[in-house]
Amino acid sequence: EGKNAMISTFSIQTALAMVWAGANGDTANEMMQTLHFDDHTHEALNKLDATIMAKNKEAFDRDYEHKDPVEIKTSNNLYFSPIYTWQKDWLQTLAVNYDAGIWEMDFAADPEKARQYINDVVSEDTHNRINDLLPKNSISNVTRSVITNAIYFKAPWEDNVYVSDTQLNFKKLDDSSVSVKGLRTSEYYAYMADEEAGYQAVSLPLRDGDFNVMFVLPDEGKFDALMDDMNEQIINHIFDSYTHEAIIDLNFPAYTFDTEISLKASLKHLGMNLPFADDADFSKMTEEPNALRISEVYHKTFIGLDEKGVEAAAATAVSMNDGAVMDPKIIKMSLDRPFFFVIYESETKTPLFVGRVMDPSQK
């Protein structure tokens, strides 16, 4: 509570979809209902991944103009024990829809070596931004498989973002303040305000507008209420309510932090109990009856946002110019109190990362 935090819903969804592909019966149904999966999930995630991966771009240089590259990479891997016989259809689903690397690994022989190897692969796939995804003692001689998803993202801003001449004074929820590096931009941006719910939102495009960072700023005293409601419906409402009729003069903090969470308790709270139980049914994964259950779902994220752009990573184991406007309205907006952010892909409006900033000085 009270800390900066970020998750990658995209990473969590992908990792659990790969597990769901091996679930059967009530276990599969429970995962489907909790995670909102359906018969088209594997195909849809495959298409979504392809759409997002197509947005990688090289550095751009022309005359006086330079733009840094856009880099986005996802990687999926399955590590499995040779002790069990694994179902070919499941392995095929992982290979075809998730381009998963499938690796045999003898966890029982050296659990710590296996843990370090998996962590090293995740670290490499995320440019060393996600380290030690699997904590100590998370792999043991009874581990039979580990499924990982990693995502790395880095992109420059589309418009100029400057470092402010003065520090930004950020007021935390407990009314104490911290002074941090401030950033500033002033452009036509997608903007909306919901006076009834008590928040305003603005989206800043990253290079070529393929990805955006949405900032959601609750009114004074409304942070907790909005945090309880910060879901897909709110995000879609913001998309539907955006206007491009104003120049937004935005002040906001630079920030860098990472988040580490275990998702087992949250998933069980949402109604996904059977996959963690001794009588879990993963018979589409292995021929051994009731041989597997999920022991834990580990998730780590990293975010770095400054005047150059955004860098973000996560891993899970298991503006518009309108020449017709002559006298533009200027809206001043300052992210000088706790706020939310969403990094999303523009074409599909898919959130890749969702987070909150409670204290931008906190690493």
Salt bridges, closest charged atoms under 4 A:
GLU43 OE2 - LYS47 NZ 3.48
ASP61 OD1 - HIS66 ND1 2.89
GLU65 OE1 - ARG62 NH2 3.73
ASP68 OD1 - HIS66 NE2 2.85
GLU71 OE2 - HIS127 NE2 2.76
GLU112 OE2 - ARG115 NH2 2.81
ASP125 OD1 - LYS73 NZ 3.19
GLU158 OE1 - LYS67 NZ 3.32
ASP175 OD1 - LYS171 NZ 3.80
ASP194 OD2 - HIS237 NE2 3.01
ASP208 OD2 - LYS57 NZ 2.78
ASP208 OD1 - LYS67 NZ 3.91
ASP208 OD2 - ARG207 NE 3.39
ASP210 OD2 - LYS57 NZ 2.94
ASP249 OD2 - ARG184 NH2 2.84
ASP249 OD2 - LYS332 NZ 3.06
GLU260 OE1 - LYS300 NZ 3.93
ASP278 OD1 - ARG293 NE 3.26
GLU307 OE1 - LYS181 NZ 2.85
GLU311 OE1 - ARG129 NH2 2.93
ASP336 OD1 - ARG337 NH1 3.74
GLU345 OE2 - LYS55 NZ 2.50
GLU347 OE1 - LYS55 NZ 3.35
ASP359 OD2 - LYS172 NZ 3.52
